[in-house]
Amino acid sequence: MVVGRPWDVDDWLLEPIEPLLPPWPDKAPGPRPVPGRQCLQGILFVLHTGIGWEDLPQALGSGSGMTCWRRLHRWTEAGVFDQVHQILLAKLNAADRIDWSKAATDGSHIDAKKGAGTGPSPVNRARPGS
């Protein structure tokens, strides 16, 4: 694998992602959509450089910044990036490319069970026992 610009999407990266991308509606109004690879490259360019969506260079061939933003929103709503994360973790793990000794568990993304606290909240002054 040759490493190019951070926003370039090589075939090895696109291969597991492409089947997850929601199909474009057949009867969608407007011009033909920008291909998924180009939109993903535009999204990665904006995220990597920190520029505003409206400043995405047309020379990249990714469509407009608004096109990439809409596609990012559409893919996020469809759960594409959660699935991509799992797939890439599995591929990297299978290739022994993850150093699990440096992994950390973060409980901020786990829902607590109702009533699993240790007692009344010290900050909720409206409830008796606080």
N, CA, C and O of each residue as an XYZ file, in Angstrom:
520
protein
N       0.845     -1.188      0.000
C       0.000      0.000      0.000
C       0.885      1.244      0.000
O       1.762      1.381      0.853
N       0.663      2.135     -0.935
C       1.400      3.385     -1.014
C       0.577      4.452     -0.315
O      -0.603      4.636     -0.612
N       1.209      5.150      0.613
C       0.497      6.187      1.354
C       0.629      7.501      0.594
O       1.736      7.959      0.312
N      -0.501      8.094      0.269
C      -0.528      9.370     -0.431
C      -1.030     10.454      0.500
O      -0.670     10.508      1.676
N      -1.842     11.289     -0.033
C      -2.431     12.343      0.782
C      -3.431     11.713      1.753
O      -4.077     10.723      1.411
N      -3.566     12.268      2.951
C      -4.437     11.645      3.969
C      -5.899     11.512      3.541
O      -6.620     10.691      4.108
N      -6.345     12.267      2.591
C      -7.746     12.209      2.180
C      -7.954     11.319      0.953
O      -9.087     11.143      0.506
N      -6.873     10.757      0.405
C      -7.026      9.845     -0.723
C      -7.658      8.540     -0.250
O      -7.265      7.993      0.781
N      -8.624      8.049     -0.992
C      -9.295      6.801     -0.650
C      -8.837      5.744     -1.645
O      -9.253      5.737     -2.803
N      -7.967      4.846     -1.170
C      -7.459      3.765     -2.006
C      -8.501      2.648     -2.115
O      -9.482      2.612     -1.372
N      -8.259      1.743     -3.060
C      -9.173      0.616     -3.253
C      -9.304     -0.237     -1.998
O     -10.402     -0.701     -1.690
N      -8.202     -0.458     -1.260
C      -8.249     -1.313     -0.064
C      -9.165     -0.721      1.000
O      -9.756     -1.457      1.791
N      -9.288      0.618      1.023
C     -10.181      1.269      1.983
C     -11.615      1.305      1.458
O     -12.568      1.103      2.210
N     -11.752      1.560      0.181
C     -13.094      1.675     -0.398
C     -13.809      0.322     -0.468
O     -15.031      0.258     -0.336
N     -13.054     -0.745     -0.674
C     -13.657     -2.073     -0.844
C     -14.619     -2.456      0.281
O     -15.739     -2.875     -0.013
N     -14.235     -2.330      1.569
C     -15.206     -2.691      2.611
C     -16.283     -1.632      2.854
O     -17.329     -1.932      3.428
N     -16.032     -0.404      2.422
C     -16.970      0.688      2.670
C     -18.077      0.739      1.622
O     -19.243      0.955      1.953
N     -17.716      0.544      0.376
C     -18.663      0.745     -0.726
C     -19.967     -0.037     -0.580
O     -21.028      0.524     -0.852
N     -19.939     -1.313     -0.160
C     -21.215     -2.030     -0.020
C     -22.121     -1.457      1.080
O     -23.323     -1.724      1.091
N     -21.556     -0.679      1.995
C     -22.341     -0.111      3.091
C     -23.047      1.185      2.708
O     -23.990      1.609      3.377
N     -22.587      1.806      1.632
C     -23.158      3.094      1.235
C     -24.564      2.898      0.699
O     -24.787      2.062     -0.177
N     -25.526      3.676      1.228
C     -26.901      3.519      0.748
C     -26.999      3.842     -0.742
O     -26.368      4.791     -1.209
N     -27.774      3.073     -1.484
C     -27.912      3.354     -2.919
C     -28.623      4.686     -3.138
O     -29.456      5.114     -2.340
N     -28.268      5.312     -4.230
C     -28.922      6.575     -4.581
C     -30.286      6.255     -5.157
O     -30.405      5.359     -5.992
N     -31.333      6.980     -4.723
C     -32.677      6.700     -5.260
C     -32.708      6.831     -6.774
O     -32.147      7.776     -7.330
N     -33.367      5.879     -7.448
C     -33.425      5.881     -8.912
C     -34.085      7.134     -9.466
O     -33.673      7.656    -10.502
N     -35.103      7.611     -8.777
C     -35.860      8.760     -9.296
C     -35.518     10.055     -8.575
O     -36.360     10.946     -8.459
N     -34.277     10.161     -8.087
C     -33.863     11.380     -7.384
C     -33.759     12.532     -8.384
O     -33.213     12.367     -9.474
N     -34.282     13.693     -8.008
C     -34.195     14.841     -8.914
C     -32.758     15.367     -8.970
O     -31.940     15.070     -8.099
N     -32.476     16.132     -9.981
C     -31.172     16.772    -10.081
C     -30.177     15.976    -10.899
O     -30.506     14.939    -11.474
N     -28.946     16.483    -10.940
C     -27.918     15.810    -11.745
C     -27.485     14.497    -11.108
O     -27.818     14.203     -9.960
N     -26.737     13.718    -11.879
C     -26.198     12.454    -11.360
C     -25.357     12.724    -10.126
O     -24.604     13.697    -10.096
N     -25.469     11.874     -9.097
C     -24.708     12.122     -7.875
C     -23.206     11.919     -8.074
O     -22.773     11.146     -8.928
N     -22.437     12.624     -7.273
C     -20.985     12.451     -7.266
C     -20.712     11.052     -6.704
O     -21.329     10.669     -5.710
N     -19.812     10.284     -7.309
C     -19.522      8.940     -6.800
C     -19.068      8.955     -5.336
O     -18.496      9.934     -4.858
N     -19.338      7.848     -4.641
C     -19.030      7.742     -3.223
C     -17.579      8.001     -2.893
O     -17.286      8.682     -1.910
N     -16.643      7.468     -3.702
C     -15.216      7.670     -3.445
C     -14.872      9.160     -3.431
O     -14.177      9.630     -2.531
N     -15.359      9.898     -4.427
C     -15.041     11.321     -4.507
C     -15.646     12.087     -3.332
O     -15.008     12.980     -2.773
N     -16.879     11.736     -2.959
C     -17.503     12.398     -1.803
C     -16.730     12.093     -0.530
O     -16.494     12.989      0.280
N     -16.336     10.845     -0.343
C     -15.577     10.478      0.848
C     -14.246     11.228      0.894
O     -13.821     11.674      1.960
N     -13.596     11.365     -0.246
C     -12.341     12.122     -0.295
C     -12.578     13.588      0.057
O     -11.766     14.196      0.756
N     -13.674     14.155     -0.416
C     -13.997     15.539     -0.064
C     -14.261     15.677      1.428
O     -13.812     16.640      2.049
N     -14.981     14.728      2.008
C     -15.272     14.743      3.443
C     -13.962     14.658      4.231
O     -13.735     15.431      5.162
N     -13.102     13.706      3.844
C     -11.823     13.544      4.537
C     -10.938     14.778      4.385
O     -10.215     15.138      5.315
N     -10.987     15.433      3.216
C     -10.203     16.647      3.005
C     -10.646     17.741      3.974
O      -9.815     18.392      4.609
N     -11.952     17.937      4.083
C     -12.475     18.960      4.998
C     -12.096     18.629      6.439
O     -11.659     19.506      7.184
N     -12.261     17.370      6.832
C     -11.944     16.984      8.204
C     -10.448     17.078      8.486
O     -10.048     17.453      9.588
N      -9.621     16.740      7.498
C      -8.169     16.777      7.702
C      -7.628     18.205      7.752
O      -6.774     18.522      8.579
N      -8.127     19.059      6.866
C      -7.588     20.421      6.783
C      -8.282     21.401      7.718
O      -7.706     22.424      8.087
N      -9.522     21.090      8.104
C     -10.259     21.993      8.985
C     -10.906     23.167      8.257
O     -11.400     24.095      8.898
N     -10.907     23.137      6.925
C     -11.550     24.223      6.191
C     -13.066     24.104      6.320
O     -13.583     23.065      6.733
N     -13.765     25.164      5.969
C     -15.223     25.122      5.955
C     -15.705     24.345      4.737
O     -15.021     24.269      3.717
N     -16.893     23.772      4.866
C     -17.455     23.006      3.754
C     -17.538     23.850      2.488
O     -17.290     23.355      1.389
N     -17.886     25.120      2.643
C     -18.052     25.979      1.469
C     -16.728     26.275      0.770
O     -16.721     26.768     -0.358
N     -15.596     25.972      1.439
C     -14.278     26.241      0.860
C     -13.634     25.017      0.217
O     -12.467     25.067     -0.173
N     -14.378     23.923      0.103
C     -13.828     22.712     -0.509
C     -13.450     23.011     -1.957
O     -14.303     23.428     -2.740
N     -12.176     22.803     -2.327
C     -11.748     23.132     -3.701
C     -12.440     22.241     -4.738
O     -12.459     21.018     -4.599
N     -12.993     22.847     -5.753
C     -13.646     22.106     -6.833
C     -12.641     21.243     -7.597
O     -13.019     20.240     -8.202
N     -11.362     21.629     -7.571
C     -10.322     20.897     -8.296
C     -10.141     19.468     -7.767
O      -9.572     18.627     -8.462
N     -10.612     19.185     -6.562
C     -10.499     17.835     -6.017
C     -11.446     16.861     -6.713
O     -11.240     15.649     -6.658
N     -12.480     17.383     -7.364
C     -13.440     16.517     -8.045
C     -14.435     15.862     -7.110
O     -15.040     14.846     -7.454
N     -14.609     16.442     -5.916
C     -15.502     15.863     -4.909
C     -16.885     16.485     -4.916
O     -17.702     16.185     -4.046
N     -17.155     17.335     -5.871
C     -18.413     18.061     -5.856
C     -18.286     19.255     -4.919
O     -17.190     19.602     -4.478
N     -19.407     19.868     -4.627
C     -19.375     21.025     -3.742
C     -19.261     20.583     -2.292
O     -19.515     19.426     -1.960
N     -18.879     21.510     -1.444
C     -18.823     21.222     -0.021
C     -20.186     20.818      0.515
O     -20.278     19.953      1.385
N     -21.248     21.437      0.005
C     -22.593     21.108      0.462
C     -22.969     19.688      0.041
O     -23.636     18.973      0.790
N     -22.544     19.282     -1.152
C     -22.781     17.905     -1.599
C     -22.125     16.932     -0.639
O     -22.748     15.958     -0.216
N     -20.866     17.189     -0.290
C     -20.138     16.299      0.626
C     -20.771     16.327      2.014
O     -20.870     15.288      2.667
N     -21.194     17.493      2.468
C     -21.822     17.594      3.788
C     -23.123     16.796      3.827
O     -23.389     16.074      4.788
N     -23.930     16.935      2.772
C     -25.197     16.186      2.718
C     -24.947     14.683      2.704
O     -25.657     13.922      3.361
N     -23.928     14.257      1.947
C     -23.611     12.841      1.881
C     -23.119     12.343      3.239
O     -23.476     11.245      3.665
N     -22.301     13.146      3.918
C     -21.838     12.782      5.260
C     -23.035     12.592      6.187
O     -23.094     11.623      6.943
N     -23.974     13.508      6.127
C     -25.179     13.420      6.959
C     -25.984     12.161      6.609
O     -26.434     11.439      7.499
N     -26.156     11.911      5.337
C     -26.933     10.744      4.875
C     -26.275      9.442      5.326
O     -26.949      8.526      5.796
N     -24.960      9.369      5.179
C     -24.237      8.162      5.568
C     -24.235      7.979      7.088
O     -24.325      6.856      7.584
N     -24.132      9.081      7.816
C     -24.153      9.002      9.276
C     -25.509      8.490      9.745
O     -25.582      7.617     10.609
N     -26.579      9.033      9.176
C     -27.935      8.589      9.533
C     -28.133      7.105      9.230
O     -28.877      6.423      9.935
N     -27.473      6.604      8.189
C     -27.611      5.195      7.802
C     -26.698      4.283      8.622
O     -26.729      3.065      8.444
N     -25.888      4.850      9.511
C     -25.006      4.047     10.363
C     -23.767      3.528      9.657
O     -23.124      2.593     10.134
N     -23.427      4.132      8.517
C     -22.284      3.658      7.731
C     -20.983      3.715      8.529
O     -20.203      2.763      8.498
N     -20.740      4.799      9.233
C     -19.446      4.970      9.881
C     -19.268      4.054     11.089
O     -18.143      3.651     11.388
N     -20.334      3.721     11.779
C     -20.245      2.742     12.861
C     -19.856      1.377     12.288
O     -19.027      0.671     12.863
N     -20.453      1.015     11.166
C     -20.136     -0.265     10.528
C     -18.706     -0.270      9.980
O     -17.985     -1.259     10.109
N     -18.308      0.846      9.370
C     -16.938      0.952      8.836
C     -15.930      0.796      9.967
O     -14.922      0.106      9.812
N     -16.196      1.432     11.096
C     -15.301      1.333     12.248
C     -15.111     -0.127     12.653
O     -13.981     -0.564     12.873
N     -16.194     -0.879     12.751
C     -16.119     -2.283     13.132
C     -15.359     -3.113     12.097
O     -14.543     -3.962     12.456
N     -15.625     -2.870     10.832
C     -14.966     -3.621      9.760
C     -13.466     -3.347      9.747
O     -12.662     -4.273      9.645
N     -13.094     -2.074      9.849
C     -11.663     -1.738      9.813
C     -10.935     -2.262     11.047
O      -9.788     -2.699     10.950
N     -11.591     -2.222     12.207
C     -10.979     -2.807     13.408
C     -10.732     -4.298     13.198
O      -9.668     -4.806     13.552
N     -11.699     -4.994     12.629
C     -11.547     -6.436     12.387
C     -10.410     -6.708     11.406
O      -9.611     -7.620     11.616
N     -10.337     -5.907     10.323
C      -9.270     -6.098      9.332
C      -7.899     -5.820      9.942
O      -6.954     -6.580      9.726
N      -7.792     -4.740     10.699
C      -6.508     -4.410     11.325
C      -6.122     -5.450     12.366
O      -4.950     -5.804     12.492
N      -7.094     -5.934     13.102
C      -6.818     -6.961     14.106
C      -6.358     -8.256     13.427
O      -5.408     -8.892     13.883
N      -7.026     -8.643     12.348
C      -6.647     -9.858     11.624
C      -5.244     -9.744     11.042
O      -4.534    -10.743     10.924
N      -4.845     -8.535     10.681
C      -3.499     -8.306     10.138
C      -2.481     -8.045     11.248
O      -1.328     -7.712     10.973
N      -2.914     -8.197     12.508
C      -2.057     -7.963     13.677
C      -1.442     -6.557     13.647
O      -0.259     -6.376     13.934
N      -2.269     -5.572     13.296
C      -1.811     -4.180     13.194
C      -2.310     -3.319     14.351
O      -2.136     -2.101     14.327
N      -2.935     -3.937     15.375
C      -3.424     -3.191     16.530
C      -2.646     -3.639     17.755
O      -2.546     -4.833     18.038
N      -2.100     -2.679     18.471
C      -1.407     -2.975     19.722
C      -2.431     -2.849     20.842
O      -2.654     -1.760     21.372
N      -3.062     -3.985     21.203
C      -4.128     -3.971     22.192
C      -3.625     -3.612     23.582
O      -4.427     -3.267     24.450
N      -2.310     -3.684     23.817
C      -1.779     -3.311     25.133
C      -1.930     -1.811     25.380
O      -1.839     -1.350     26.518
N      -2.159     -1.059     24.311
C      -2.333      0.391     24.449
C      -3.790      0.810     24.331
O      -4.086      2.002     24.241
N      -4.702     -0.155     24.329
C      -6.129      0.145     24.227
C      -6.665      0.550     25.598
O      -6.158      0.107     26.629
N      -7.676      1.381     25.599
C      -8.307      1.826     26.839
C      -9.816      1.681     26.706
O     -10.371      1.810     25.615
N     -10.458      1.419     27.807
C     -11.915      1.327     27.827
C     -12.476      2.657     28.283
O     -12.014      3.237     29.266
N     -13.464      3.130     27.572
C     -14.097      4.406     27.890
C     -15.575      4.158     28.129
O     -16.300      3.794     27.203
N     -16.027      4.349     29.354
C     -17.417      4.090     29.694
C     -18.362      5.216     29.353
O     -19.557      5.111     29.630
N     -17.871      6.293     28.761
C     -18.750      7.423     28.468
C     -19.749      7.110     27.358
O     -20.718      7.848     27.183
N     -19.535      6.039     26.609
C     -20.433      5.681     25.520
C     -21.343      4.506     25.875
O     -22.020      3.955     25.007
N     -21.356      4.132     27.133
C     -22.168      3.008     27.567
C     -23.308      3.524     28.434
O     -23.084      4.288     29.372
N     -24.529      3.105     28.119
C     -25.682      3.527     28.903
C     -25.661      2.841     30.266
O     -25.428      1.637     30.370
N     -25.908      3.629     31.301
C     -26.006      3.062     32.650
C     -27.404      2.491     32.829
O     -28.376      3.047     32.319
N     -27.505      1.397     33.544
C     -28.820      0.814     33.809
C     -29.567      1.713     34.779
O     -28.976      2.299     35.686
N     -30.848      1.810     34.579
C     -31.674      2.643     35.439
C     -31.599      2.133     36.877
O     -31.769      0.941     37.135
N     -31.345      3.036     37.791
C     -31.273      2.681     39.197
C     -29.950      2.045     39.589
O     -29.824      1.486     40.678
N     -28.954      2.131     38.695
C     -27.672      1.489     38.981
C     -26.753      2.382     39.805
O     -25.632      1.990     40.128
N     -27.217      3.573     40.144
C     -26.390      4.483     40.939
C     -26.221      3.980     42.358
O     -26.829      2.984     42.749
N     -25.396      4.669     43.125
C     -25.107      4.225     44.487
C     -25.989      4.901     45.518
O     -25.793      4.691     46.715
N     -26.931      5.686     45.106
C     -27.796      6.372     46.054
C     -28.294      7.671     45.466
O     -28.194      7.891     44.259
N     -28.833      8.536     46.312
C     -29.364      9.801     45.809
C     -28.244     10.693     45.274
O     -27.098     10.638     45.720
N     -28.625     11.502     44.314
C     -27.655     12.417     43.719
C     -27.386     13.591     44.670
O     -28.324     14.231     45.146
N     -26.113     13.871     44.944
C     -25.797     14.986     45.818
C     -26.074     16.347     45.195
O     -26.107     17.355     45.900
N     -26.273     16.384     43.881
C     -26.494     17.668     43.217
C     -27.975     17.946     42.949
O     -28.322     19.058     42.552
N     -28.844     16.975     43.155
C     -30.269     17.166     42.910
C     -30.939     17.591     44.220
O     -31.411     16.750     44.984
N     -30.973     18.876     44.464
C     -31.450     19.407     45.738
C     -32.980     19.358     45.849
O     -33.518     19.524     46.944
N     -33.682     19.133     44.741
C     -35.136     19.114     44.777
C     -35.691     17.786     45.299
O     -36.856     17.716     45.690
N     -34.882     16.755     45.309
C     -35.352     15.438     45.741
C     -34.972     15.173     47.194
O     -33.851     15.472     47.605
N     -35.880     14.624     47.958
C     -35.561     14.277     49.335
C     -34.421     13.244     49.371
O     -34.345     12.359     48.519
N     -33.570     13.368     50.336
C     -32.458     12.438     50.482
C     -31.208     12.899     49.779
O     -30.161     12.265     49.918
N     -31.277     13.986     49.024
C     -30.104     14.485     48.325
C     -29.296     15.390     49.221
O     -28.261     15.910     48.802
